[in-house]
Amino acid sequence: MAKNLTEAREKLLSMEYPRWRNVLSCVILVLLTTGMVSGWWYAYYTVSDVVCHKGILYFSVVWLAVQWVVIGYFYRYQNIPAFARGAIKFLILLGNVWFGLFVFSLQPCVL
């Protein structure tokens, strides 16, 4: 039992991450996050009834920039334990799901 706990602890605290896996996961995260925000930008610029949501458009720029910084940190540095790397990636993806649900549930503006 103690051996299993030691192995699990070593695996969770491991900072060994293959370079190809690091590059692949960063590229996938960048594509997914950029796709979510660009979907909102596309909807904003093609639908005329959402002009009152300009603040959310500005927020989405900051939202995307912060995500790119975190993903860039993942790409650049290898000193992040496996459990933290996985948890932060999960939070980025979950945050984008909530962002998408929020943005695409906005009501059209009535002018």
N, C-alpha and C positions, 0 to 999 in steps of 0.2 A: 504494500500500500504506500509506504513512504517512497519507494522507487517511482511509482506512478506519479505521485505529487511532485517529486523532484523533476521528472521529465516534463510534466505539464508546466511547471514554473519556468524551466529553462526554455521551453518552446515559446511561452508567452513573453518572456523578457529578451528573447533573441533579437539581435540587431542585424543579423545576417539576412540580406535580402538580395536575391540575384538581380543583376543590372537589367537584364531583358524584362524581368517581371516588373521592375520599378518603372522602366520606360513605358511598357504596355499599360500598366494601371494608370499612370499619369496621363497618357494620351487619351485613354477611355474616359477618365474623369473630366478632362478638359473638353472633350467632345460633348459629353452629356450635359455639363453645366452650361456651356456656350449654347448648345441647342435649346435648352429650356429658356434662357434669357432671350435668345434671338427669336424664338417663337413669340414671345411677348412683344418684342420690337416689331416683328412682322405684323402682328395683329394691330398694334398701335398705329402704324403708318398706313395700313391698308383699310382700316375701318374708320369711318369718319365720326362715329358716335362715341369714341373713347377719348376725345381730346381733353376732357376734364381730369383724366388720370395721369397728367404729365408728371406729377410728383412720384408716382410709382415707376414711371419710366426712368427718372433720375435715380431713384432708389435701386433699380435693377442694374444700373451701371456700377454703383458702389458694390452691390451684391456680387456681381461677376468679378470685379477687381479683387475683392477680398478672397473669393474662392481661388482665383488664379494665384494669388500670393501663397495661400496654404498649399496648393498643389505644387507650386514651384519649390516650396520648402521641402516637400516630400521628395521631389526629384533631386534636389541638390544635396540634402543631408541624409546620412544613413544612421544617425544616432537616435532614431525613434524606435522604441520597443514595438514588437509585433502587435501586442494587444492595443496599444495606443494608435498605431497606424490603422489598424482595422476599424477601431471605434470611430476615428475621425473621418475615415472614408465613408462609413455608414452614415454618420451625421450629415456629411455633405450631401449624400444622395437623398436622405430623408428630408433634409431642408429644402432641396430642390423640388421634391414631390409636393411639399406644403406650399412652396412658392407658386408652383404651377396651379395647384388647386385654388389658391387665393386669387391669383391674377385672372384666371379664366372663369372665376365666379363673379367677377365685377359686373355690375349692371351698366348698360349704356347710359350716356349722359343725356339729360333732357334739357335742351337749351331753349 
